[in-house]
Amino acid sequence: MKKNKKDLPNGVPVENIYENTHILLYVFYAIAVASVVLLMVNQ
């Protein structure tokens, strides 16, 4: 569901509206989980 320009606050361009989760979010979660696993394995 796309947001209309009239629904946005002032100063927020339409390009800043994201409908899906960004791929880098999954990458950061994977790095965080891997680092915790490495810390637990190397105790």
Secondary structure, 3 states (H helix, E strand, C coil): CCCCHHHCCCCCCHHHCCCCCCHHHHHHHHHHHHHHHHHHHCC
